[in-house]
Amino acid sequence: MIWRSATSSNVGRAPSPAADALVGHFSSSLLLALALATLPALHAATVSGRVQLTSSQDLNVRKHQDYSAVVVWLEPVSGPIALPVVSHHAEMVQKNKTFIPHLLAITVGTTVDFPNHDPIFHNAFSNYNGQIFDVALYPPGASKSIAFRREGVVRVFCNIHPSMSAVIVVLKSPYFAVSDKSGSLRIADVPPGSYQLHVFHERATDETLAALTRTVEVPAAGLDLPMISVSESGYLQLPHKNKYGKDYPPASDSGGYVGTKP
């Protein structure tokens, strides 16, 4: 009806077969487009599961069964995902000489803000191969931002305070979750299909994580993963250098400007 009444000259005229065919074509196309647009939402599945950490020397794990900060993500077997060009922002706060959250999982293209909520100066940086960056020294109340444009694991430190560390996991897939303290995780809106499941935990070796990679089939009804057990055996925490590749001065955790020059 809309197409036939688009101009006033058509008012009161009997529809022709050609006009009816045209209307039918547009109606069918519109219905098809609507069906395709809603198809992923109608058939999106939820992947849920739990992780546990074993052979850990960390007190929170051994005493409190804290199984948080394990990243689990899915990559389609059919090939890489074309992520939409959207300006995402995430935040890693610096407060009480701590990066919050300690682990942040994001997709490629996300900008991370590093606000300084401490009454002292900070200098977030990373000299690891995930993405090298250095926001330089900045004062309380200020914030710096970095756009993460490639996949990888970025280990973040402060050039003034050696006790400060964090991890940013940059993913090329939007289908990921980070485990909570109980080890539970939930990945929503996953289209049914075949996926490679990957796991990351900062205190697991590359060999351990590689062995956890597997192929999973996600049905329309969703998937409950079997328990994912991540061993911390073989992990050694080594002291890191400052952004100049040198040792931190002994008193560098006291705040201020100490440790900012080579």
Residue pairs with C-beta under 8 A, 6 or more apart in sequence:
1 23
3 19
3 22
3 23
3 26
4 10
4 15
4 19
4 23
5 11
15 23
40 189
40 191
41 189
43 191
43 192
43 220
44 188
44 189
44 190
44 191
45 190
45 191
45 192
45 218
45 219
45 220
45 221
45 222
45 223
46 186
46 187
46 188
46 189
46 190
46 222
46 223
47 74
47 175
47 186
47 187
47 190
47 216
47 218
47 222
47 223
47 225
48 184
48 185
48 186
48 187
48 222
48 223
48 224
48 225
49 72
49 184
49 185
49 224
49 225
49 226
49 227
49 228
50 67
50 179
50 182
50 183
50 184
50 185
50 225
50 227
50 228
51 67
51 70
51 72
51 179
51 183
51 185
51 199
51 227
51 228
51 229
51 230
52 67
52 183
52 227
52 228
52 229
52 230
53 61
53 67
53 70
53 183
53 201
53 203
53 230
53 231
53 232
54 229
54 230
54 231
54 232
54 233
55 231
55 232
55 233
56 62
56 203
56 232
57 232
57 235
58 66
58 203
58 232
60 66
61 67
61 232
64 181
65 182
66 181
67 179
67 181
67 182
67 183
68 178
68 179
68 180
68 181
68 183
69 102
69 103
69 167
69 178
69 179
69 201
69 202
70 178
70 179
70 183
70 185
70 199
70 200
70 201
70 228
70 230
71 103
71 105
71 169
71 171
71 176
71 177
71 178
71 179
71 199
71 200
71 201
72 176
72 177
72 179
72 185
72 187
72 197
72 198
72 199
72 225
72 228
73 105
73 171
73 173
73 175
73 176
73 177
73 187
73 197
73 198
74 173
74 175
74 176
74 187
74 190
74 195
74 196
74 197
74 198
74 216
74 218
75 81
75 172
75 173
75 175
75 195
75 196
75 198
76 173
76 193
76 194
76 195
76 196
77 193
77 194
77 195
77 196
77 215
78 193
78 194
80 172
81 172
81 173
81 174
83 107
83 108
83 109
83 172
83 174
85 109
86 109
87 109
87 111
88 106
88 107
88 109
88 110
88 111
89 110
89 111
89 112
89 113
90 104
90 106
90 110
90 111
90 112
90 113
91 112
91 113
91 114
91 115
92 99
92 100
92 101
92 104
92 112
92 113
92 114
92 124
92 156
92 166
92 168
93 99
93 100
93 114
93 115
93 117
94 100
94 114
94 115
94 116
94 117
94 118
94 122
94 124
94 158
94 164
95 117
95 118
96 118
97 118
97 120
97 158
97 161
97 163
97 164
97 253
97 255
98 164
99 124
99 156
99 158
99 164
99 165
99 166
101 166
102 165
102 166
102 167
103 166
103 167
103 168
103 169
103 178
103 202
104 112
104 166
104 167
104 168
104 169
105 168
105 169
105 171
105 176
105 178
106 112
106 148
106 168
106 169
106 170
106 171
107 170
107 171
107 172
107 173
107 174
108 148
108 149
108 150
108 151
108 170
108 171
108 172
109 147
109 148
109 149
110 147
110 148
110 170
111 145
111 146
111 147
111 148
112 145
112 146
112 147
112 148
112 168
113 143
113 144
113 145
114 122
114 124
114 135
114 143
114 144
114 145
114 146
115 142
115 143
116 122
116 138
116 139
116 140
116 141
116 142
116 143
117 140
117 141
118 140
118 255
119 140
120 140
120 160
120 255
120 256
121 137
121 138
121 139
121 140
121 160
121 255
121 256
121 257
122 137
122 138
122 158
122 160
122 161
122 164
123 134
123 135
123 136
123 137
123 138
123 158
123 159
123 160
123 243
123 260
124 135
124 144
124 156
124 157
124 158
124 159
125 133
125 134
125 135
125 156
125 157
125 158
125 159
125 243
126 132
126 133
126 134
126 154
126 155
126 156
126 157
127 241
127 243
127 245
128 153
128 154
128 155
129 152
130 152
130 153
130 154
130 155
130 168
130 170
131 146
131 148
131 149
131 150
131 152
131 154
131 170
133 146
133 154
134 159
134 243
135 144
135 145
135 146
136 144
137 159
137 160
137 257
137 260
138 144
148 154
148 168
148 170
150 170
151 170
151 171
151 172
152 170
153 167
153 168
153 169
153 170
153 200
154 167
154 168
154 169
154 170
155 165
155 166
155 167
155 202
155 240
156 165
156 166
156 167
156 168
157 164
157 165
157 166
157 240
157 242
157 243
158 164
159 242
159 243
159 259
159 260
160 252
160 253
160 255
160 256
160 257
160 258
160 259
160 260
161 252
161 253
161 255
162 239
162 240
162 242
162 248
162 252
162 253
162 259
163 253
165 240
167 202
169 200
175 187
175 189
175 190
175 195
176 187
177 185
177 186
177 187
178 185
179 185
190 218
191 218
192 218
192 219
192 220
193 217
193 218
194 215
194 216
194 217
194 218
195 215
195 216
195 217
195 218
196 213
196 214
196 215
196 216
197 212
197 213
197 214
197 215
197 216
197 225
198 209
198 212
198 213
199 209
199 212
199 213
199 228
199 230
200 209
201 209
201 230
201 232
203 232
203 235
203 237
204 230
204 231
204 232
204 235
205 233
205 234
205 235
207 234
208 230
208 231
208 233
208 234
209 230
212 228
212 230
216 223
216 225
217 223
239 247
241 247
241 248
242 248
242 252
242 259
244 261
244 262
246 262
248 259
249 258
249 259
251 258
252 258
252 259
